[in-house]
Amino acid sequence: MALIEAMVGILIFAFGIIGLVGLQVAMTRAQGTAKYRADAVYLGSQVLGAMWTDRANLNSYNTASCSGYAPCKDWADKVVATLPAGTGTISATPATGAVAITLTWSTSAEGTHSHVVTTSIN
């Protein structure tokens, strides 16, 4: 009888340990997702601040001409280096000051995510 009680106790303990390991995995995954989202917000705010201080060259931040303009290219390189499978697209209309920034990244565990910033620079 004591042997059966010990086996049941070990079984309950094992289920508890498995539950704690599963909780740790879920917390680690959530922490990674939160980090990527925070990085995307930071990168979007960073290029938006650069665009505010460089309003005369607003058209140079468009995705099509970004690789030819050093501040925009540096930002695009930082997006690729910071976010997993990260891409950043910028649409700026100098006439109206409308700006749309889209950051996209993808992880194997969570899939594809996007962060979109829209504003008007006048």
Buried (B, 14 or more C-beta within 10 A) or exposed (E): EEEEEEEEEEEEEEEEEEEEEEEEEEEEEEEBBEEBBEBBEEBBEEBBEBBEEBEEBBEBBBBEBBEEBEBBEEBBEBBEEBBBEBBBBBBBBBEEBBBEBBBBBBBEEBEEBEBEBEBEBE
